């Protein structure tokens, strides 16, 4: 914002040279955008966006969409357990995708599970973004020992795959917590573990962008007029390094959802009482050999569809925001 | 060259010391080591005595130094859960994990490189499109799910392959191998495939991208102008030059294979280090967790070091840049 002010005061007489783009309204500017153009050109990307939005809406409005409430014990009956999907013999048509081992409607449970998967995914990405961008920008702008320390730390962590770091942080955090709080706090522990395991990517990208930005004249000008480093970082550098971080965040969301599912599958994630998609797959895995394929298959399909859609969006966003490829 | 190697070596040692510090902090501060060693009927005096004799009252850095020296000799103390020396457990489990990871790595290379070359040479081909779409699925399906799907198809529906354990294992004294018996080899197929699939897509995409890049360079155009056969241009000129980054990434990925082996081993109940580790996490068996961390850290650092040196050997341009200035 402040950058625009400086830009305006300097470039006021030159505004007639601009294409009139600045004068367009918000929506008009979006419609006229390169990114919007490439979005509207690709049916695959539009489908991916549609699927992602559907998943998010279904997650947010799960209590309204779902025919049953899987957390309400009065609606669950063990007698209805392990029922197959509606088109298979021996099913109960009330449960379209069948039921799990405890008699919970699978469709409703998937909706609520997607809610938890998405919640953990978004929260974890937000955490690693905040951490990575904060450290990256500060390291790039301040330089010196702080830069060296943060980047070495990122290097060390990058040599170890994120999922291993997440399992370790998660395991240690769980063992420190008292047993009665473990299930209750499990979801926050998972968010912290995944968030802390993915920050180096963001730190690297934003540091590189911050280094480039710090050399530019408007930053030198800001320094000359005596702004404090904190103000310069937050108001001038930060807005300009967000673009590469945004691409990473989309791919990071897919990775975080996979990480959550993996932790839950390993029995280290959210407990079976509030199942995520990964927990459901874990439950189903125990019944795979008894022929109850649907408990695993439907949550798995939901998970893969969601991750695939987010990955497609991430791929597209990376190409669309990369000026080299235009 | 020498100074480069020394520099890398010092860095590796520093990384190992950091990993060791984390492992030690875990070991020392998560739970009370004394409580985990003795029963409930041990008196306070006995505990204090044990604490003193184990050196738990020493300053932090003395304890850390002792831990580091012991770890360097492969001593990680007793497992709380198994009541056996951790080093023994690790040595027992190591062959299973290494066999699985190596077979997976070979599988990923043998299938991934040709697939990458093919999709790069026939960009618009139908088969290339199919392979590329399949690879996107490969990236989007979590490892554990690939395992479950394979179990469902080959174990439950077709019932032709075993889905858990290592099968019959031959004990060579210092090494146990499942690769010498039919049941051992059969048991290896599904876990190795599961572990390889993600790396396979990665290597394939990498080879494809590198090939496309190299095919655009001047020396390939020049080779075409000289009238060389297409086949020889593709495989002698292009492929050879696109393999340098592939070596690097594959080397680095070998480490992540071992990490992902945790998941694969859990799905297939494969008795390797990964399964040991995940059980340790569930049982809060801190010495095993700490030891696993140190061992894995060591493997990673070793691989990084070797890859760095290999890179230096494979790519002559690096040597010229770093050698005496004005050499060229």
Interface residues (C-beta under 8 A of the other chain):
Chain A: X156 X159 X160 X161 X163 X164 X167 X168 X170 X171 X172 X174 X175 X176 X254 X258 X261 X262 X265 X266 X267 X268 X281 X285 X288 X289 X291 X293 X296 X297 X300 X303 X304 X307 X308 X311 X312
Chain B: X15 X18 X19 X26 X30 X31 X136 X137 X139 X140 X141 X142 X143 X144 X145 X148 X149 X151 X152 X155 X156 X252 X255 X256 X259 X260 X262 X263 X266 X267 X278 X281 X282 X284 X286 X289 X293 X296 X297 X300 X301 X304
